[in-house]
Amino acid sequence: MPRLAKIYIALIATLAAAALTVAGYQWKPANVGQFVLFFGLAMVASTMKIRLPGLKTSISTNFVFILIGLALFSFSETVLIGLGGALVQSLWRPLQRPKAVQVFFNGACLTVCTAAAFWASHALPAMLGSSSSAAMMTVGASVYVVLNTGLVSLVISLAEGQSLKQLWPQCYEWTFPYFLVGAAVAGLASAAGQGNNFGVTLLVVPAMYFVYVYYRMRIMRAVMDNISNVSHENEGALAGISHVR
């Protein structure tokens, strides 16, 4: 692995360690039962993952639970959801056995993204004099999406020598619609979960399952269409060669 990639991974790991230290220091869950239930569902959601075409990475429905956590849970609880989800997503039925450094980076990356999204979603609206959950969710989702796609694209760029200008838009193109729908579902779920209506929030599970199934089918169709186009191009080239002969 290139030296710059190692330095970058070490930097992200240091930031993640700092976030986890703060989370451990502030650990005081208000309702352990609710958190355990929510955490378990988030881990199940992490198994529903989709591999992005042309990229050695995947996305899962766990990010919806992270966004809901911004509004309903503490910093410590939300960061733990992000870290746990990253580990499950990396280790659950991978197409290829992941390297230790890949699992390590994925855990560190999602920890940093979750911590930054939580801080921004609480700090920025407060600075602007707003306390609405809509503002909190918008800021948190925006920070999470930009950081998640950016950090992953950068590590691939450094490790494999690919152009970041090409990788990041490609990653963003595939993930943005998925994140957009997920953010909308998370916003509705967090609003419904305020007060004593936490049970309503759990309806996010079947909603995101249908989103997952649809998006997976969409990506599979795109991949098949791409294969078909390449096949037609090759057939056309072979026909041209045969005609010249």
C-alpha positions in Angstrom: 0.0 0.0 0.0 1.3 3.5 -0.9 2.8 5.6 1.9 0.2 8.4 1.5 -2.6 5.9 1.8 -1.2 4.6 5.1 -0.8 8.1 6.5 -4.4 8.9 5.5 -5.8 5.8 7.1 -3.8 6.6 10.3 -5.3 10.1 10.3 -8.8 8.8 10.0 -8.1 6.2 12.7 -6.8 9.0 15.0 -10.0 11.0 14.5 -12.1 8.0 15.1 -10.3 7.1 18.3 -10.8 10.7 19.6 -14.6 10.5 18.8 -14.8 7.1 20.5 -13.0 8.5 23.6 -15.5 11.3 23.8 -18.4 8.9 23.3 -17.1 6.6 26.1 -16.6 9.6 28.5 -20.2 10.9 27.8 -21.9 7.4 27.8 -25.1 7.9 29.7 -28.0 6.3 27.8 -31.4 7.7 28.7 -33.3 4.6 27.9 -31.2 1.4 27.5 -34.1 -0.7 26.3 -34.9 1.6 23.4 -31.3 1.9 22.4 -30.7 -1.9 22.5 -33.7 -2.4 20.3 -32.8 0.3 17.9 -29.1 -0.8 17.8 -30.2 -4.4 17.0 -32.4 -3.2 14.1 -29.6 -1.0 12.8 -27.2 -4.0 12.7 -29.8 -6.0 10.8 -30.1 -3.0 8.3 -26.3 -3.2 7.9 -26.6 -6.6 6.4 -28.8 -5.2 3.6 -26.0 -3.8 1.5 -25.6 -3.0 -2.2 -22.2 -3.1 -4.0 -21.7 -0.1 -6.2 -20.8 -0.8 -9.8 -17.2 -0.1 -10.7 -16.3 0.6 -7.1 -14.9 -1.7 -4.4 -17.3 -0.4 -1.8 -20.9 -0.9 -0.8 -23.8 1.0 0.9 -26.4 -0.3 3.3 -29.6 0.9 4.9 -27.8 1.5 8.2 -27.2 5.2 7.4 -31.0 5.8 7.9 -30.6 4.6 11.5 -27.6 6.9 12.0 -29.6 9.9 10.8 -32.5 9.0 13.1 -30.0 8.7 15.9 -28.9 12.3 15.3 -32.4 13.4 16.5 -33.4 10.7 19.0 -30.2 9.5 20.7 -27.1 10.9 22.3 -23.7 11.4 20.7 -22.3 8.3 22.3 -25.2 6.1 21.2 -25.2 7.4 17.6 -21.5 6.9 17.2 -21.8 3.4 18.5 -24.5 2.7 15.9 -22.2 4.0 13.2 -19.2 1.9 14.3 -21.3 -1.2 14.8 -23.0 -0.8 11.4 -19.6 -0.4 9.6 -18.2 -3.6 11.1 -21.4 -5.7 10.3 -21.5 -4.3 6.8 -17.8 -5.2 6.2 -18.0 -8.7 7.7 -21.4 -10.0 6.8 -21.3 -12.3 3.8 -18.7 -10.3 1.7 -18.1 -11.3 -1.9 -14.4 -11.6 -1.0 -12.9 -11.9 2.4 -12.0 -8.4 3.5 -8.5 -7.5 4.6 -8.0 -6.3 8.2 -7.0 -2.8 7.0 -10.3 -2.5 5.0 -12.4 -3.5 8.0 -10.4 -1.1 10.2 -10.8 1.8 7.8 -14.5 1.2 7.3 -15.1 1.3 11.0 -13.0 4.4 11.5 -14.5 6.1 8.5 -18.1 5.6 9.6 -17.2 6.6 13.1 -15.8 9.9 11.9 -18.7 10.5 9.5 -21.3 9.9 12.3 -19.5 12.0 14.8 -19.1 14.9 12.3 -22.8 14.6 11.3 -24.0 14.6 14.9 -21.9 17.7 15.8 -22.8 19.6 12.7 -26.6 18.8 13.0 -26.7 20.1 16.6 -24.2 23.0 16.4 -25.0 24.7 13.1 -28.8 25.0 13.5 -28.1 26.3 17.0 -25.7 28.9 15.7 -28.4 30.1 13.2 -31.0 30.2 16.0 -33.0 27.2 14.7 -34.1 24.2 16.8 -36.3 22.4 14.2 -35.7 18.8 13.6 -35.9 19.4 9.8 -32.9 21.7 10.0 -31.0 19.2 12.1 -31.8 16.4 9.7 -30.9 18.4 6.6 -27.5 19.5 8.0 -26.7 16.0 9.4 -27.6 14.2 6.2 -25.6 16.6 4.0 -22.5 16.3 6.2 -22.8 12.6 6.4 -23.2 12.1 2.6 -20.4 14.4 1.6 -17.9 13.0 4.1 -18.8 9.4 3.5 -18.5 9.5 -0.3 -15.4 11.8 0.0 -13.4 9.8 2.5 -14.1 6.5 0.8 -13.3 7.9 -2.7 -10.0 9.4 -1.4 -8.8 6.2 0.2 -9.5 4.3 -3.0 -7.7 7.0 -5.0 -4.6 6.9 -2.8 -4.5 3.1 -2.5 -5.0 2.3 -6.2 -3.6 5.4 -7.9 -6.9 6.4 -9.5 -8.1 9.9 -10.1 -10.2 11.4 -7.2 -12.0 13.7 -9.7 -13.4 10.6 -11.4 -14.0 8.4 -8.4 -15.9 10.9 -6.2 -18.5 11.9 -8.8 -19.0 8.2 -9.7 -19.5 7.3 -6.1 -21.8 10.3 -5.5 -23.8 9.5 -8.6 -24.7 6.1 -7.4 -25.3 6.9 -3.7 -27.0 10.3 -3.9 -30.5 9.0 -4.8 -30.3 6.3 -2.2 -29.2 8.7 0.5 -31.8 11.2 -0.6 -34.7 8.8 -0.2 -33.2 7.4 3.0 -32.8 10.9 4.5 -36.5 11.6 3.8 -37.5 8.4 5.5 -35.3 9.1 8.4 -36.7 12.6 8.8 -40.3 11.3 8.9 -39.3 8.6 11.3 -37.5 10.9 13.7 -40.3 13.4 13.7 -42.8 10.6 14.5 -40.5 9.2 17.2 -40.4 12.3 19.3 -42.0 12.0 22.7 -43.7 8.7 23.4 -44.1 7.6 19.8 -40.8 5.7 19.5 -42.6 2.6 18.3 -43.7 4.5 15.1 -40.1 5.0 14.3 -39.6 1.3 13.9 -41.8 1.4 10.8 -38.6 2.7 9.0 -37.5 -1.0 8.8 -40.1 -2.2 6.2 -39.9 1.2 4.4 -36.1 0.9 3.9 -36.3 -2.7 3.0 -38.5 -1.9 0.0 -36.1 1.0 -0.9 -33.2 -1.5 -0.7 -34.9 -4.0 -2.9 -35.8 -1.4 -5.5 -32.4 0.2 -5.6 -30.7 -3.2 -5.8 -32.8 -4.1 -8.8 -32.0 -0.8 -10.4 -28.3 -1.3 -10.1 -28.5 -4.8 -11.4 -30.4 -3.6 -14.4 -27.8 -0.9 -15.0 -25.0 -3.4 -14.8 -26.8 -5.8 -17.2 -27.5 -2.9 -19.7 -23.8 -2.0 -19.6 -22.8 -5.6 -20.2 -25.3 -5.7 -23.1 -24.0 -2.5 -24.6 -20.4 -3.7 -24.4 -21.4 -7.0 -26.0 -23.1 -5.2 -28.9 -20.0 -3.0 -29.4 -17.7 -6.1 -29.5 -20.0 -7.8 -32.0 -20.1 -4.7 -34.1 -16.3 -4.5 -34.1 -15.9 -8.2 -35.0 -18.4 -7.8 -37.8 -16.4 -4.8 -39.1 -13.2 -6.8 -39.1 -14.9 -9.7 -40.9 -16.2 -7.3 -43.5 -12.8 -5.9 -44.1 -11.4 -9.4 -44.7 
